[in-house]
C-alpha cells in the first residue's frame, strides 16, 4: 500500500464569509473609542455590539447627522400621526383600503429609517459597533481623520475558521486529482494536525495556474479554534493522496539522478557482488518511498543507501557498473 505526499508551505488566511467590514455610514470626523485604555487596533479582541468608532458631522454643510436625525424624527412622527388617523377612519370606511395601505407603508418606512438612526446615533455622533465577537484584522483610519460615507474603517473576523492555501508546481497536477487528507504543522512547531482532525475539508483545487506564478492553488478550510494558526502566517502542509494497493516502490534514497533521468543500482542475479545501473520511471513520493512505474519487476535487491557513491565512482571511471565488485 502506498500513499503519495506532497510537502509545501501554505498561507493561513481568514475563511471566506467570516470577515466583515465596518463602514462609515456618513461623512465626518472619525474618532477611535478607547475602552479600558485600549483603542481598536489590529489583532485586538472585540465583543458583539462593542462601540469602536464614532463619526462626528456637526458643522458640515453636507451629510450633517444632526440634520438627518431631526428630519428622520419629524418624518416618522408625521407619518405616525397620519397612519393613526387613517386607521381610525378606515374602521368607519371613510378612507379607501388603498389609501390606508399607502399611509401604513409610509409610516413603516419612516419608522425603519428613524429607528436605524436612533440606534446608531447619539449626541451628534454616528456610532460604529462590532456586529459579532471576534478580533480586528485591520484598522484603516486614524483618529481625527475625515472620512466619506462608505469608507471602510476596519475589518473584523470571527477567527473560528481559516483557509490554508498552498501553491504547487503544475508537475503535481495528476496527484492533485486524488487528495484524501493533509497534515498541517506550524512553522517551528512540533504539533501536527490533520485536516480531518480540525474538522476541515478540501475547499478547491485550481484547474489552471494563477497568473504570473504558474502555480496551482490548493485550498483547505479548517476549524481554527484548536490549532489557532495566525492569519497571515505560514505553515508546513503535507498533502496526502488516496492509498493505492500493490504499488511497486523503492526507498527514495535508492534513486540517483542524471540529466533528469532516474536510476537505481540492482544486484545482479548472476553475481551477488555485482550491481547493474537500471533506468526507472518514477511516480509519486510519500517523502520516504517513491513509486516505480517502470524499469523494475519487483523482488529485486537494490542499493538503498550509498547509491550516490556508486554513481560518483562510475563517473570517476573507477567502476564498471556491469562487471566490477562493489564493497
Secondary structure, 3 states (H helix, E strand, C coil): CECCEEEEEEEEEECCCCEEEEECCCCEEEEECCECCECCCCCCEECCCCEEEEEECCCCCCCCHHHHHHHHHHHHHHHHHHHHHHHHHHHCCCCCHHHHHHHHHHHHHHHHHHHHHHHCEECCEEEEECCCCEEEEEECCCCCCEECCCCEEEEEECCCEEEEEEEEEHHHCCHHHHEEEEEEEECCCCCEEECCCCCCEEEEECCCCCCCCCEEEEEEEEEHHHHCCCCCCEEEEEEEECCECCCCEEEHHHCEEECCEEEEEEECCCCCCCEEEEEEEEEEECCCEEEEEECCCCCCCECCCCHHHHHHHHHCCCCCCCCCCCC
